[in-house]
Amino acid sequence: MPSPRDTRSPIYASRLFSRRPLDVRARLVALHSTGEPIIVHARTCDVSHGGAGLTLTRSLPSGTEVALCLRLPGGDLLWMQAVVIRRQGFHVGVQFVRTTAEQRLLLSELCCA
């Protein structure tokens, strides 16, 4: 069976957007059931116009809504709203939600760089 990062994997064949390998720092902020914020540090594996693959320092369940902060090459920060849609241990796939025109432009530049 192909690994999740193998571009020949059936998961990649069903994607709306192709992913670009990218290794940058990321931080996710989720809310615990008590209402307390949970901060999870991560690194990206890949990114696309619609989502990203991340390796986390702490597991998050599928369906978790997060605020995702990416430290872009050059030092700028990109905040996005996202939902964890796939999880395999500490590796997750997130889907971006409610993106703004500015965020879509930054993602487009990042994915085509």
Residue frames relative to the residue before (quaternion, step in Angstrom):
aa qw qx qy qz dx dy dz
M 1.0000 0.0000 0.0000 0.0000 0.00 0.00 0.00
P 0.4719 -0.6846 0.4678 0.2996 3.64 -0.86 0.91
S 0.5102 -0.6274 0.4862 0.3311 3.56 -1.15 0.61
P 0.6501 -0.5376 0.3584 0.3998 3.64 -1.19 0.46
R 0.6954 0.4603 -0.2845 0.4728 3.61 1.13 -0.53
D 0.5109 0.6389 -0.4160 0.3971 3.60 1.27 -0.14
T 0.3940 -0.7542 0.4729 0.2287 3.61 -0.55 1.13
R 0.6024 0.5299 -0.3726 0.4663 3.62 1.24 -0.08
S 0.4326 0.7122 -0.4448 0.3284 3.58 1.32 -0.08
P 0.5710 -0.6014 0.4289 0.3583 3.63 -1.05 0.67
I 0.5581 0.5975 -0.3974 0.4167 3.60 1.14 -0.53
Y 0.6823 0.4828 -0.2885 0.4671 3.59 0.92 -0.88
A 0.6220 0.5615 -0.3474 0.4209 3.59 1.04 -0.72
S 0.7237 0.4351 -0.2454 0.4762 3.61 1.12 -0.59
R 0.4672 0.6973 -0.4407 0.3181 3.62 1.20 0.06
L 0.4773 -0.6538 0.5108 0.2895 3.55 -1.18 0.65
F 0.7874 0.1835 -0.0733 0.5839 3.57 1.06 -0.80
S 0.4381 -0.6647 0.5226 0.3051 3.57 -1.03 0.70
R 0.3708 -0.7393 0.5276 0.1938 3.54 -1.12 0.72
R 0.2711 -0.7351 0.6033 0.1488 3.52 -1.19 0.71
P 0.4686 -0.6527 0.5015 0.3208 3.60 -0.85 0.88
L 0.1299 0.7757 -0.6041 0.1287 3.56 -0.92 0.93
D 0.0854 -0.7895 0.6076 0.0131 3.56 -0.87 1.01
V 0.2643 0.7389 -0.5748 0.2320 3.57 -0.16 1.34
R 0.5968 -0.5534 0.4366 0.3833 3.56 -1.26 0.36
A 0.0196 -0.7800 0.6255 0.0003 3.52 -1.17 0.69
R 0.1221 -0.7528 0.6404 0.0905 3.53 -1.29 0.40
L 0.1447 -0.7732 0.6136 0.0696 3.55 -0.98 0.90
V 0.1203 -0.7637 0.6305 0.0694 3.54 -1.06 0.80
A 0.0043 0.7815 -0.6211 0.0581 3.54 -0.73 1.17
L 0.4067 -0.6894 0.5311 0.2780 3.57 -1.25 0.24
H 0.4007 -0.6813 0.5643 0.2385 3.55 -0.96 0.95
S 0.6593 -0.5145 0.3623 0.4116 3.61 -1.18 0.39
T 0.6372 0.5159 -0.3225 0.4731 3.60 1.22 -0.43
G 0.5656 -0.6011 0.3851 0.4128 3.58 1.27 -0.19
E 0.5262 0.6260 -0.4064 0.4075 3.57 1.30 -0.12
P 0.4613 -0.6766 0.4856 0.3059 3.62 -0.96 0.76
I 0.1974 -0.7301 0.6440 0.1154 3.53 -1.18 0.74
I 0.1263 -0.7835 0.6056 0.0582 3.58 -0.72 1.07
V 0.0553 -0.7952 0.6035 -0.0190 3.55 -0.75 1.12
H 0.2777 -0.7495 0.5799 0.1577 3.57 -0.79 1.04
A 0.0068 -0.8128 0.5793 -0.0605 3.56 -1.05 0.78
R 0.2214 -0.6974 0.6474 0.2132 3.50 -1.45 -0.06
T 0.4374 -0.6820 0.5141 0.2816 3.53 -1.05 0.72
C 0.2968 -0.7062 0.6118 0.1971 3.53 -1.29 0.52
D 0.7735 -0.1132 0.1188 0.6122 3.53 1.03 -0.89
V 0.1483 -0.7785 0.6058 0.0706 3.54 -1.30 0.37
S 0.0507 -0.7665 0.6389 0.0403 3.56 -1.23 0.56
H 0.7079 -0.4189 0.3340 0.4603 3.55 -1.30 -0.12
G 0.7802 0.3756 -0.1761 0.4682 3.59 1.11 -0.63
G 0.8257 -0.0426 0.0527 0.5600 3.60 1.18 -0.23
A 0.2719 -0.7510 0.5789 0.1641 3.53 -1.34 -0.18
G 0.3285 -0.6790 0.6139 0.2328 3.50 -1.35 0.39
L 0.0373 -0.8194 0.5708 -0.0378 3.57 -0.85 0.99
T 0.2374 -0.7002 0.6458 0.1907 3.51 -1.30 0.49
L 0.2145 -0.8230 0.5227 0.0592 3.56 -0.60 1.24
T 0.4613 -0.6488 0.5230 0.3045 3.54 -1.30 0.33
R 0.7597 0.1726 -0.0988 0.6192 3.58 1.34 -0.16
S 0.4859 -0.6889 0.4574 0.2829 3.58 -0.92 0.86
L 0.0849 -0.7575 0.6451 0.0530 3.56 -1.15 0.75
P 0.4535 -0.7031 0.4669 0.2864 3.62 -0.88 0.83
S 0.6103 -0.5202 0.4435 0.4003 3.56 -1.26 0.46
G 0.7458 0.3747 -0.2967 0.4640 3.55 -1.07 0.78
T 0.5102 0.6506 -0.4231 0.3706 3.59 1.24 -0.20
E 0.2816 -0.7338 0.5940 0.1713 3.57 -0.88 0.96
V 0.0301 -0.8140 0.5789 -0.0378 3.56 -0.89 0.98
A 0.3188 -0.6196 0.6597 0.2815 3.47 -1.43 0.24
L 0.1412 -0.8078 0.5715 0.0293 3.57 -0.67 1.15
C 0.1023 -0.7808 0.6156 0.0309 3.54 -0.87 1.01
L 0.1088 -0.7849 0.6092 0.0324 3.57 -0.71 1.12
R 0.2712 -0.7171 0.6142 0.1870 3.56 -1.01 0.83
L 0.2646 -0.8131 0.5044 0.1199 3.56 -0.23 1.32
P 0.6102 -0.4975 0.4336 0.4384 3.57 -1.23 0.36
G 0.7169 0.3632 -0.2978 0.5153 3.57 -0.77 1.00
G 0.5751 -0.6584 0.3394 0.3473 3.59 1.28 -0.11
D 0.5194 0.6361 -0.4326 0.3721 3.62 1.19 -0.25
L 0.3353 -0.7207 0.5712 0.2046 3.56 -1.25 0.55
L 0.1125 -0.7666 0.6295 0.0579 3.56 -1.06 0.81
W 0.1430 -0.7837 0.6022 0.0530 3.57 -0.60 1.19
M 0.0011 -0.7904 0.6108 -0.0475 3.55 -0.93 0.99
Q 0.3473 -0.6570 0.6059 0.2838 3.55 -1.24 0.39
A 0.0410 0.8087 -0.5814 0.0795 3.57 -0.94 0.91
V 0.2462 -0.7282 0.6187 0.1623 3.52 -1.39 0.27
V 0.4262 -0.6677 0.5446 0.2756 3.57 -0.99 0.86
I 0.0678 -0.8336 0.5481 0.0142 3.60 -0.54 1.14
R 0.7689 0.1467 -0.1114 0.6123 3.59 1.23 -0.36
R 0.0015 -0.7954 0.6059 -0.0151 3.54 -1.09 0.72
Q 0.0820 0.7435 -0.6608 0.0618 3.51 -1.04 0.90
G 0.7957 -0.1541 0.0492 0.5837 3.55 -0.02 1.32
F 0.7933 -0.2455 0.2155 0.5138 3.55 -0.74 -1.10
H 0.5835 0.5295 -0.3870 0.4789 3.60 1.27 0.19
V 0.0012 -0.8094 0.5862 -0.0361 3.58 -0.79 1.05
G 0.2621 -0.6942 0.6385 0.2043 3.49 -1.37 0.34
V 0.1034 -0.7928 0.5988 0.0471 3.56 -0.85 0.95
Q 0.2612 -0.7293 0.6123 0.1578 3.51 -1.23 0.66
F 0.4006 -0.7093 0.5259 0.2448 3.57 -0.85 0.99
V 0.0869 -0.7903 0.6055 0.0345 3.59 -1.03 0.80
R 0.8546 0.1249 -0.1148 0.4908 3.53 -1.24 0.64
T 0.1727 0.8085 -0.5416 0.1523 3.59 0.83 0.96
T 0.3872 -0.7009 0.5521 0.2322 3.54 -1.13 0.71
A 0.6726 -0.4744 0.3682 0.4324 3.57 -1.28 0.21
E 0.6446 0.5195 -0.3215 0.4596 3.61 0.99 -0.79
Q 0.6522 0.5021 -0.3141 0.4732 3.60 0.96 -0.83
R 0.6497 0.5140 -0.3174 0.4614 3.60 0.97 -0.83
L 0.6329 0.5214 -0.3284 0.4688 3.59 1.05 -0.72
L 0.6603 0.4955 -0.3074 0.4733 3.60 0.92 -0.89
L 0.6448 0.5095 -0.3190 0.4722 3.60 1.01 -0.79
S 0.6347 0.5322 -0.3263 0.4555 3.56 0.99 -0.81
E 0.6589 0.4928 -0.2995 0.4830 3.59 0.97 -0.87
L 0.6623 0.5138 -0.2958 0.4582 3.57 1.00 -0.84
C 0.7083 0.4680 -0.2605 0.4597 3.58 0.92 -0.89
C 0.7252 0.4111 -0.2413 0.4969 3.58 1.13 -0.52
A 0.4789 0.6891 -0.4337 0.3282 3.61 1.25 -0.08
